Amino acid sequence: MGVAPFMEWTSGATFIFPNLDEGRLLTGCDEPKAIMAALLRSYPVVALKLGPAGALVAASDGRRIQVDALPTNILDSTGAGDAFCAGFLTSWARGDELETCALDAVKTAARAVGQVGARPQLS
């Protein structure tokens, strides 16, 4: 798709959830904090996924949160990013604070990587 069309296509979105490589591609910046600053010019809430290093979450109102990844036995990383987004957005929809959304996102991603496959196993 390319960066410019993607940025145009997603203009007006409230959230963006890039991983570090995607953030670098979208912004041309290397460092996570610079990526966040650049993306905050276009999106009110940015959650930059850093894999085993956790995540940086920021809002255009100045809130900044860094969350560590949870210790977990990684069996399969399939679906971790989607799980992160689901955890974040579920908390956001409940009206939780940004920090809670970030923590729930990391918890949900940790749960996803602790099992094989992208679909949770039903009990």
N, C-alpha and C positions, 0 to 999 in steps of 0.2 A: 504494500500500500504506500509506503513512504511516510516520512515524518510530517511534512506539510499537510498532505491530505488527512492524515490521522488527527493532527491537531485541529484542523478545520472541522472534521467530522465530529469530534468530541467536544467542540466548543459549547459551552453552556452546561456541561456535565458538572455535577457537584464534586465527584470523587474521581481519583485516579489511583490505581493500585499497581504500579510497575515494580518489577524486580530491579536489581541494581543495573544489570545489563540494558534493560529496556529504558531505564531512567537516563543512562549514559547516552544511548542512541537518540532519545527524544530531546535532550538538552545540549549535548556536546560537552557536558561537564563530566569530570571524573569523580570528584568527592561527593559523598552522599549529602552533605549539608548544602553544597552548591546546586546539586540536582533538585533538592527540595525547594530552595529559593527560586529557581527557574520555573519549576512546575507550579508553584503557588501563584505565579503571575497569570496562569490560565485556569487553575482549578482551586476552589475554596478549601478542599481537603485533599491532602496527599498522604498516602501510606506507602512508603518505600520499603519493599520487602528485601531483607538482607540475608535470607537463608539462615544458616546456623548462627549468624550474628544478630538475629532478631529483626527489628524494624524501627524505622523512624516515621513518626506520624506528626503532621503539622497541619494547622489551620491558618487561613489568611488573617484571622484575628490575633495572631501572634502566639497561640498555644503551640508548644513543641514537646513531644514525648518521645523518649527512646525506651524501647522495651527489649529485653533480652529474650532470646529463644529459650524455651523450656528444655531442660535435660530430658531426652527421650531416646529410646532405642529405635533408630531409624531403620525401618524395613523396606520402605518404598516411598520415594518423594512424589509419586504420581498424585496429582490433585491437591498438593499442599497449598499452592497459590489460590486455588478456588476455595479451599477450606478457609484460608485466611480471610478472603473477601466475605465469605458467608458469615464467619464469626463476627467480623467488624460490622457488617450491615445489619445483622440481627440485633446487635446491641444498640446501634444507631437508631433503628426503628423503634426500639423500646424507649428511646429518649435518654439513654445513658450518656455519661460524660465521655469526652474524647479518650481519656486515659483508660476507662473501662472498655471502650470499643477496641482499643489497641491490645489490651490484655486478653480480651476474649478472642480476638483474631489470632494471636500467637497460640493460645490454648487450643483452639480448633485446628490450627495447622499442625501442632504437635500430635494431636490425636490422629490426624490423617496420615502422617508419616510413620506412625507406629503400627500400621497394618499394610497388608499387601493389596494393591489395587486402589482405584479412585473411588469406589463405592463402599460405604461402610457396611460391615457385616451386621445383619439383623440378629438380635439375640433370640 
